[in-house]
Amino acid sequence: MGANMIPGNHFLEAHNDYLYLLDRHYPEKSILRLVGDHYALTAEERALLFRGSVKKELIELRKHKRINVLPEESVLTVDGFNIFRTVGSYLNGNFVFEGMDGFLRDASELHRQKLKWEVLEKATILILDFLRANKCRIANFYFDTPISHSGDLTKHLIQKMKDYSLSGIAETAYSPDHILKQTEAGIICTSDSNIIDLSKVNVFDLSKSVLEYHFNPKIFSLKSYLKE
């Protein structure tokens, strides 16, 4: 299951430098390379900075959009690969963590590690088990067309949704991000920062809730770490 990680001695300094430059609107990837190289950060530590560090005003914005409990009869629009990758990465023993905004993130996404089919199959069962247990009414999943396994995964998911008597669709799209950003009803499920910030509806951290429902995960919290 998901790996634990303790940041190195220089991580706090690196984090402060990263946020300082981020607040002054320097390009994120350039800051990451600059700060990461300066402090000789590991790939996981760089992922913590890039995917977990958030400006204060954005933390408040996301806090108001995030719902922590899924209401019964919910209609969901799901960022397919974002959710499957995070759940799958935990199952694969990769490092997942909670960012400063409270959303669960996947460190391996920074370098686009591929997940094996059997891991995606297991993730499917865990996600659908959770949705059925929480009496979800409709779940519409969208997967990025160019990504490997997208077509096979949608076919597999469609069949499994029938087995679970769960209404909804599973489709590939060239821009699931655009679909989620334009959603005007129901709830969206993603931990993608850009989608969350531009969302017109509330956001549910499906990956985090699925893992908490099935396991007792000891997930690293960047917010708690910084407080300590």
Backbone bond lengths (Angstrom), bond angles and torsions (degrees), N, CA, C in turn:
res aa  C-N    CA-C-N  psi(-1)  N-CA   C-N-CA  omega(-1)  CA-C   N-CA-C  phi
1 M - - - 1.462 - - 1.524 110.20 -
2 G 1.320 116.76 -176.11 1.457 120.66 -173.03 1.514 114.32 -50.96
3 A 1.319 115.73 140.86 1.468 121.33 -177.97 1.523 110.80 -83.74
4 N 1.319 115.66 149.70 1.466 121.45 173.82 1.524 109.10 -93.08
5 M 1.325 115.81 159.15 1.455 119.57 178.64 1.515 109.80 -152.17
6 I 1.328 116.63 139.39 1.462 122.06 172.88 1.525 107.08 -115.20
7 P 1.336 117.87 117.79 1.467 119.65 -179.79 1.524 112.09 -59.79
8 G 1.333 115.94 153.83 1.455 121.79 -179.96 1.522 113.18 -71.37
9 N 1.322 114.97 175.73 1.464 121.70 -174.57 1.522 113.93 -60.81
10 H 1.333 117.07 -29.24 1.463 120.24 -174.66 1.536 112.89 -96.24
11 F 1.334 116.40 5.08 1.465 117.82 -174.22 1.526 112.31 -64.80
12 L 1.335 117.50 -40.81 1.463 120.09 -178.62 1.529 111.13 -61.52
13 E 1.332 116.63 -42.15 1.468 120.37 176.55 1.526 110.34 -62.96
14 A 1.320 115.60 -42.52 1.465 120.47 179.65 1.525 110.45 -62.76
15 H 1.326 116.14 -41.11 1.460 120.67 -179.72 1.525 110.83 -64.21
16 N 1.328 116.82 -43.23 1.469 120.48 179.43 1.528 111.18 -63.25
17 D 1.332 116.63 -41.75 1.461 120.72 178.07 1.530 110.58 -64.41
18 Y 1.324 115.56 -42.06 1.470 120.91 -178.16 1.529 110.35 -62.38
19 L 1.340 116.76 -47.75 1.467 119.76 -179.83 1.525 111.58 -66.04
20 Y 1.320 117.09 -37.04 1.476 121.28 178.20 1.527 110.42 -57.52
21 L 1.333 116.46 -47.93 1.464 121.26 -179.62 1.529 111.51 -72.29
22 L 1.328 116.42 -34.31 1.469 120.59 178.39 1.522 110.56 -64.20
23 D 1.316 116.63 -41.17 1.471 121.35 178.83 1.525 112.14 -64.82
24 R 1.333 116.01 -20.99 1.468 120.51 179.01 1.525 111.93 -100.80
25 H 1.336 114.60 16.98 1.470 123.10 169.39 1.523 114.40 65.75
26 Y 1.329 117.35 28.21 1.462 119.42 170.92 1.533 108.56 -71.54
27 P 1.330 118.58 151.57 1.472 121.12 -179.69 1.525 111.35 -60.52
28 E 1.339 116.26 131.11 1.458 120.95 -172.74 1.524 113.37 -58.41
29 K 1.323 116.99 -46.63 1.460 119.31 -175.71 1.533 111.13 -69.11
30 S 1.316 116.41 -32.74 1.473 119.38 176.41 1.521 110.69 -67.92
31 I 1.349 116.10 -41.06 1.470 120.20 177.21 1.522 109.86 -62.06
32 L 1.325 115.83 -43.83 1.466 120.03 -177.60 1.524 110.88 -59.77
33 R 1.313 115.82 -44.24 1.466 119.71 179.86 1.525 110.91 -66.57
34 L 1.332 116.30 -43.89 1.456 121.14 -178.47 1.526 111.65 -62.84
35 V 1.338 115.74 -52.73 1.462 120.76 -177.52 1.533 110.64 -69.47
36 G 1.324 115.60 -42.10 1.460 119.57 -179.67 1.511 112.98 -61.38
37 D 1.324 116.47 -42.70 1.469 120.31 179.03 1.522 111.27 -69.83
38 H 1.329 116.22 -39.33 1.462 120.32 -178.14 1.532 111.60 -61.39
39 Y 1.348 116.02 -41.20 1.463 120.43 -177.85 1.531 112.63 -99.75
40 A 1.318 116.61 6.74 1.472 122.16 179.36 1.531 111.22 51.71
41 L 1.331 115.58 50.12 1.458 120.88 -178.18 1.523 111.26 -74.71
42 T 1.339 115.64 150.37 1.456 121.39 175.11 1.527 109.33 -75.71
43 A 1.335 116.28 170.35 1.462 120.79 178.41 1.527 110.78 -60.45
44 E 1.343 116.70 -39.91 1.467 120.17 179.92 1.526 111.24 -67.56
45 E 1.321 117.76 -39.26 1.464 120.95 178.22 1.521 110.78 -65.97
46 R 1.317 116.89 -37.24 1.470 120.00 176.47 1.529 110.61 -65.75
47 A 1.337 116.06 -37.42 1.462 119.64 177.14 1.523 110.90 -64.91
48 L 1.327 116.85 -38.42 1.463 120.90 176.18 1.529 110.99 -58.10
49 L 1.323 116.21 -42.92 1.464 119.92 178.59 1.522 111.45 -67.17
50 F 1.321 115.05 -51.82 1.467 120.61 -170.95 1.526 112.48 -69.29
51 R 1.326 116.92 -40.34 1.459 120.75 -174.88 1.516 113.36 -102.69
52 G 1.344 116.87 -14.86 1.457 118.87 -175.62 1.511 115.80 -108.73
53 S 1.338 118.12 -25.59 1.465 121.37 -178.06 1.521 110.41 -79.68
54 V 1.319 116.30 134.53 1.467 120.77 -174.00 1.526 109.46 -141.81
55 K 1.315 116.77 139.77 1.454 121.46 174.48 1.530 110.28 -64.06
56 K 1.334 116.91 149.70 1.459 121.71 -175.99 1.527 112.24 -57.29
57 E 1.333 117.09 -42.74 1.461 119.06 -177.26 1.525 111.93 -65.77
58 L 1.341 116.06 -32.06 1.460 119.77 178.72 1.524 111.31 -75.83
59 I 1.319 117.21 -31.47 1.467 120.40 175.22 1.524 109.37 -59.93
60 E 1.319 117.39 -43.76 1.466 121.39 -179.85 1.518 110.83 -67.29
61 L 1.323 116.89 -41.87 1.468 121.08 179.13 1.527 110.31 -59.51
62 R 1.322 116.17 -47.06 1.466 120.46 -177.63 1.520 111.72 -70.31
63 K 1.325 116.49 -32.13 1.459 120.60 178.10 1.523 110.66 -60.99
64 H 1.309 117.31 -39.15 1.466 121.64 -178.97 1.530 111.98 -73.73
65 K 1.326 116.42 -24.48 1.469 119.38 -179.87 1.530 112.47 -88.54
66 R 1.333 116.47 -26.06 1.466 120.67 -173.57 1.526 111.23 -76.96
67 I 1.351 115.64 133.15 1.461 120.60 170.68 1.528 107.21 -111.33
68 N 1.319 116.64 138.65 1.461 121.08 -173.58 1.517 113.88 -96.54
69 V 1.334 116.49 -18.29 1.464 120.86 179.30 1.521 108.29 -125.91
70 L 1.324 115.96 130.27 1.459 120.30 -178.64 1.530 109.84 -79.30
71 P 1.336 117.91 119.02 1.469 119.55 178.98 1.537 111.06 -67.69
72 E 1.333 116.50 150.38 1.457 119.71 174.41 1.525 110.28 -63.58
73 E 1.337 115.56 151.09 1.469 123.01 178.89 1.527 111.89 64.67
74 S 1.319 116.94 29.12 1.463 120.71 -179.88 1.523 111.39 -71.71
75 V 1.322 114.92 149.37 1.466 122.45 171.72 1.529 106.32 -110.87
76 L 1.340 116.10 117.29 1.452 121.53 -172.33 1.524 112.45 -112.97
77 T 1.318 115.86 140.79 1.461 122.60 167.90 1.519 106.15 -114.07
78 V 1.346 116.25 117.70 1.458 121.22 -165.76 1.528 111.70 -112.16
79 D 1.321 114.85 129.70 1.468 123.03 173.45 1.536 107.07 -77.16
80 G 1.334 115.74 89.69 1.448 122.54 -166.23 1.512 116.44 -50.06
81 F 1.333 117.15 -61.82 1.455 119.29 -175.43 1.524 112.14 -68.72
82 N 1.314 117.43 -29.96 1.466 119.74 176.99 1.526 110.23 -61.02
83 I 1.320 117.15 -45.06 1.460 121.74 -178.63 1.525 110.89 -73.07
84 F 1.332 117.03 -47.43 1.463 120.38 -177.62 1.519 111.46 -65.84
85 R 1.321 117.15 -36.79 1.461 119.84 -179.42 1.530 110.85 -67.16
86 T 1.319 117.13 -40.70 1.461 119.83 -178.24 1.525 111.18 -68.55
87 V 1.333 116.80 -47.54 1.465 120.38 177.31 1.526 110.06 -62.81
88 G 1.338 116.12 -44.54 1.453 120.60 -179.42 1.513 112.82 -64.22
89 S 1.308 117.32 -36.83 1.462 120.71 179.06 1.516 111.16 -65.13
90 Y 1.323 116.39 -40.29 1.466 119.88 175.78 1.528 110.34 -60.66
91 L 1.343 116.88 -46.11 1.462 121.23 179.48 1.531 111.06 -62.53
92 N 1.319 115.16 -31.33 1.461 121.10 -177.35 1.530 112.83 -80.84
93 G 1.326 116.31 -4.58 1.458 120.14 -179.62 1.508 114.10 85.71
94 N 1.329 116.87 13.51 1.460 120.75 178.17 1.531 110.24 -82.89
95 F 1.310 115.09 167.76 1.465 121.13 -177.58 1.525 110.94 -83.16
96 V 1.327 116.26 119.16 1.464 121.92 170.77 1.529 106.99 -118.69
97 F 1.322 116.66 152.94 1.460 119.50 -174.37 1.517 110.55 -152.34
98 E 1.321 115.49 162.23 1.452 122.30 177.15 1.522 108.38 -98.03
99 G 1.332 116.73 123.88 1.455 121.08 -178.78 1.521 112.22 -77.33
100 M 1.330 116.26 179.47 1.458 121.15 -179.34 1.523 112.71 -62.33
101 D 1.339 116.54 -22.39 1.460 121.15 179.91 1.524 112.76 -90.03
102 G 1.345 117.40 0.66 1.454 121.20 178.15 1.509 115.36 89.91
103 F 1.334 118.45 -6.15 1.459 121.25 -179.96 1.530 110.85 -86.61
104 L 1.340 115.00 144.70 1.458 120.89 -179.74 1.517 110.12 -79.38
105 R 1.343 115.99 134.16 1.456 120.52 -177.66 1.525 110.13 -128.18
106 D 1.313 114.75 160.13 1.464 122.81 -176.71 1.520 109.32 -113.32
107 A 1.322 116.91 118.08 1.464 120.28 -178.15 1.514 111.89 -68.17
108 S 1.329 118.09 -32.01 1.459 120.40 -175.60 1.518 112.57 -69.32
109 E 1.343 117.65 -19.33 1.462 120.01 -178.67 1.522 111.54 -64.21
110 L 1.335 116.21 -22.96 1.461 119.98 -179.96 1.522 111.42 -60.98
111 H 1.339 117.15 -35.18 1.459 118.94 178.22 1.528 112.29 -116.07
112 R 1.361 116.50 21.16 1.461 123.73 166.99 1.523 113.29 54.62
113 Q 1.306 117.77 46.07 1.454 120.70 174.81 1.521 109.71 -65.20
114 K 1.331 115.97 139.00 1.451 120.70 178.70 1.516 109.64 -87.72
115 L 1.337 116.27 144.89 1.451 121.66 177.45 1.519 109.58 -102.04
116 K 1.318 116.31 143.34 1.458 121.00 179.02 1.524 110.10 -69.18
117 W 1.340 114.47 154.52 1.461 120.11 -176.65 1.523 111.86 -59.22
118 E 1.342 117.21 -40.77 1.465 119.62 -178.04 1.528 111.49 -64.48
119 V 1.326 117.66 -28.75 1.464 120.92 176.33 1.531 109.77 -70.70
120 L 1.329 117.12 -41.45 1.466 121.17 177.79 1.531 110.82 -64.83
121 E 1.332 116.55 -36.76 1.464 120.10 176.83 1.528 111.16 -63.11
122 K 1.326 116.14 -44.12 1.464 120.34 178.09 1.528 110.82 -63.76
123 A 1.322 116.37 -41.66 1.466 120.23 178.24 1.528 110.74 -60.41
124 T 1.341 116.27 -38.33 1.464 120.86 178.35 1.521 111.13 -57.41
125 I 1.309 116.76 -48.19 1.460 121.55 -179.02 1.526 111.26 -62.29
126 L 1.326 116.68 -44.50 1.463 120.50 -179.07 1.526 111.62 -62.85
127 I 1.319 116.34 -42.83 1.471 121.11 -178.71 1.528 110.73 -66.71
128 L 1.324 116.82 -46.12 1.463 119.96 -178.54 1.521 111.86 -69.50
129 D 1.333 117.42 -35.79 1.469 120.85 173.99 1.523 110.82 -56.84
130 F 1.331 115.08 -45.21 1.462 119.86 -179.25 1.528 111.18 -64.50
131 L 1.325 116.93 -45.64 1.466 120.62 -177.82 1.529 111.25 -63.78
132 R 1.330 116.87 -40.48 1.464 119.45 178.27 1.525 111.03 -66.29
133 A 1.339 116.52 -43.26 1.466 120.35 -179.11 1.524 111.81 -62.92
134 N 1.344 116.39 -30.18 1.464 120.79 -179.09 1.527 112.99 -97.49
135 K 1.335 115.21 14.01 1.465 122.76 171.79 1.531 112.60 55.43
136 C 1.336 114.08 43.98 1.466 119.48 175.31 1.530 108.90 -65.16
137 R 1.332 117.77 136.23 1.468 120.68 -178.94 1.516 112.12 -84.23
138 I 1.333 117.10 -47.86 1.463 122.10 -178.69 1.521 108.98 -140.74
139 A 1.327 116.48 135.84 1.465 121.10 174.32 1.523 108.38 -131.87
140 N 1.321 116.15 116.78 1.457 122.35 178.74 1.526 109.50 -106.88
141 F 1.342 116.34 114.48 1.462 122.61 -176.10 1.526 109.92 -100.83
142 Y 1.334 116.21 135.33 1.466 121.48 176.93 1.530 109.47 -126.29
143 F 1.337 115.25 129.56 1.459 122.12 -177.33 1.523 110.06 -119.96
144 D 1.325 116.51 144.69 1.467 121.69 -179.63 1.525 110.53 -66.18
145 T 1.323 116.64 122.66 1.462 121.95 -178.41 1.526 113.29 -56.59
146 P 1.341 119.84 -44.72 1.473 118.77 -174.56 1.527 114.93 -71.18
147 I 1.341 118.37 -13.44 1.462 120.09 -173.89 1.522 110.77 -81.88
148 S 1.323 115.83 140.62 1.458 122.66 179.27 1.530 111.15 -56.21
149 H 1.306 116.63 141.79 1.474 125.20 177.68 1.523 112.97 79.72
150 S 1.339 119.51 -3.21 1.463 119.72 -173.99 1.529 112.16 -60.12
151 G 1.327 117.02 -46.04 1.456 119.93 -179.45 1.517 112.19 -66.24
152 D 1.330 116.99 -46.70 1.465 121.41 179.75 1.522 111.31 -63.15
153 L 1.336 116.15 -38.82 1.459 119.93 -177.69 1.531 110.98 -68.76
154 T 1.312 117.70 -38.58 1.468 119.26 178.61 1.533 110.82 -65.07
155 K 1.329 117.30 -41.54 1.470 120.31 177.98 1.522 111.19 -62.46
156 H 1.330 115.16 -44.41 1.461 120.55 179.37 1.528 110.54 -63.02
157 L 1.323 116.47 -42.78 1.454 121.33 -177.83 1.526 111.47 -67.20
158 I 1.323 117.36 -39.77 1.465 121.16 178.67 1.527 110.61 -58.63
159 Q 1.333 116.42 -45.06 1.463 120.07 179.47 1.523 111.40 -65.57
160 K 1.326 116.48 -43.46 1.460 120.20 -179.04 1.525 111.57 -66.04
161 M 1.332 118.17 -35.47 1.457 120.94 177.47 1.525 110.53 -62.54
162 K 1.334 116.81 -35.93 1.469 120.33 175.80 1.517 110.21 -65.25
163 D 1.336 116.57 -42.14 1.465 121.04 178.91 1.520 111.51 -60.64
164 Y 1.331 116.41 -32.89 1.459 121.74 -178.56 1.532 112.32 -93.81
165 S 1.332 116.63 4.70 1.474 121.90 -178.47 1.526 111.71 54.13
166 L 1.330 114.85 39.33 1.461 120.91 -179.90 1.525 109.87 -104.39
167 S 1.313 116.53 124.90 1.466 121.40 -179.26 1.522 110.51 -79.86
168 G 1.334 115.87 150.31 1.456 120.66 177.86 1.511 111.13 139.60
169 I 1.322 115.76 -171.39 1.458 121.76 -177.79 1.522 109.99 -131.27
170 A 1.317 114.68 162.47 1.467 121.85 171.06 1.513 106.04 -135.86
171 E 1.317 116.85 115.30 1.464 121.58 -174.35 1.521 110.95 -136.24
172 T 1.330 114.78 156.71 1.462 119.84 170.26 1.525 108.17 -93.85
173 A 1.312 115.62 150.03 1.465 121.58 179.12 1.517 108.22 -150.46
174 Y 1.332 116.13 148.45 1.462 119.11 179.00 1.514 112.04 -70.02
175 S 1.335 116.62 -22.83 1.462 118.91 178.93 1.530 110.49 -145.52
176 P 1.341 117.50 79.51 1.463 118.99 172.59 1.526 112.00 -57.09
177 D 1.341 116.48 -31.87 1.471 120.70 178.41 1.525 110.39 -54.63
178 H 1.326 116.35 -46.03 1.463 121.40 -178.15 1.527 110.54 -63.98
179 I 1.324 116.17 -41.18 1.467 120.38 179.79 1.520 110.19 -61.31
180 L 1.322 116.78 -46.19 1.464 119.70 -178.88 1.523 111.50 -66.79
181 K 1.313 117.30 -39.98 1.469 120.43 -179.93 1.527 111.53 -64.21
182 Q 1.343 116.82 -31.17 1.459 121.01 -177.40 1.526 113.38 -91.14
183 T 1.328 117.18 -3.69 1.463 120.59 179.63 1.527 110.27 -64.73
184 E 1.335 116.15 129.19 1.458 120.49 -174.55 1.523 113.47 -116.39
185 A 1.336 117.20 0.53 1.462 120.45 179.77 1.525 109.35 -141.87
186 G 1.328 115.53 155.27 1.456 119.46 179.61 1.518 111.97 78.04
187 I 1.327 115.19 -148.84 1.460 122.78 -175.52 1.523 108.47 -132.76
188 I 1.326 117.84 142.05 1.457 119.89 173.64 1.523 109.77 -102.16
189 C 1.339 115.44 152.52 1.463 121.86 179.40 1.519 109.28 -121.57
190 T 1.318 116.20 112.73 1.460 122.30 179.56 1.522 108.86 -168.08
191 S 1.344 116.26 162.13 1.465 119.91 168.37 1.520 109.46 -122.05
192 D 1.331 116.35 13.59 1.460 122.16 178.42 1.529 109.23 -72.32
193 S 1.316 116.43 117.91 1.467 121.51 -173.69 1.521 112.86 -57.97
194 N 1.321 116.73 -44.10 1.452 120.20 -177.43 1.522 111.67 -64.16
195 I 1.314 117.03 -39.58 1.465 120.96 178.56 1.525 110.13 -67.35
196 I 1.325 116.85 -44.58 1.466 121.02 -179.46 1.529 110.60 -58.34
197 D 1.326 116.58 -46.28 1.468 120.74 -176.15 1.526 112.13 -64.54
198 L 1.330 117.13 -30.90 1.466 120.63 -177.28 1.525 113.17 -101.33
199 S 1.328 116.38 2.29 1.460 120.14 -177.94 1.524 111.90 -64.33
200 K 1.338 115.17 143.08 1.458 121.42 177.53 1.524 111.76 -94.94
201 V 1.339 116.18 -7.49 1.468 121.10 -177.52 1.531 109.55 -130.30
202 N 1.313 116.65 177.58 1.456 121.31 179.07 1.532 110.86 -69.63
203 V 1.336 114.79 157.85 1.460 121.56 -175.34 1.526 109.62 -122.82
204 F 1.335 115.88 133.60 1.459 121.68 178.49 1.523 109.17 -116.47
205 D 1.345 115.81 131.33 1.466 120.93 -179.99 1.530 108.37 -83.39
206 L 1.317 116.33 83.25 1.456 122.09 -174.91 1.522 112.05 -63.80
207 S 1.322 117.69 -41.82 1.464 120.99 -178.92 1.525 111.12 -58.50
208 K 1.305 116.13 -48.89 1.462 121.27 -178.49 1.522 111.02 -61.92
209 S 1.317 117.29 -43.48 1.458 121.29 -178.07 1.520 112.17 -68.76
210 V 1.335 116.62 -36.62 1.463 120.65 177.22 1.527 110.54 -62.07
211 L 1.325 116.93 -45.60 1.460 120.85 -179.30 1.524 111.00 -67.11
212 E 1.317 117.81 -39.36 1.463 120.79 179.04 1.525 111.33 -68.01
213 Y 1.322 116.24 -31.44 1.466 120.77 -179.56 1.535 111.59 -70.86
214 H 1.312 116.68 -40.50 1.460 120.90 -174.08 1.527 113.93 -93.74
215 F 1.312 117.68 -25.26 1.455 121.42 -174.00 1.531 109.43 -130.29
216 N 1.299 115.52 -176.93 1.463 121.19 171.02 1.531 106.30 -121.71
217 P 1.335 116.36 69.34 1.467 119.22 -169.17 1.524 113.16 -72.79
218 K 1.314 115.36 138.22 1.461 121.25 172.73 1.525 106.97 -96.74
219 I 1.312 114.98 88.90 1.462 121.38 -172.66 1.530 110.20 -96.11
220 F 1.310 115.46 130.83 1.461 121.08 177.83 1.528 110.08 -64.88
221 S 1.331 116.09 129.02 1.464 121.90 177.94 1.520 109.09 -109.90
222 L 1.324 116.33 116.09 1.460 120.41 179.04 1.525 110.36 -64.11
223 K 1.303 117.78 -38.32 1.473 121.96 179.78 1.526 110.88 -61.43
224 S 1.335 116.40 -45.51 1.474 120.41 179.98 1.525 110.60 -67.24
225 Y 1.330 116.10 -39.12 1.464 120.62 179.66 1.527 111.33 -61.30
226 L 1.319 116.66 -43.08 1.462 120.90 -178.51 1.522 111.29 -68.35
227 K 1.341 117.57 -32.46 1.460 120.94 177.87 1.526 111.25 -66.94
228 E 1.333 114.94 -35.12 1.461 120.05 -179.04 1.527 111.08 -69.50
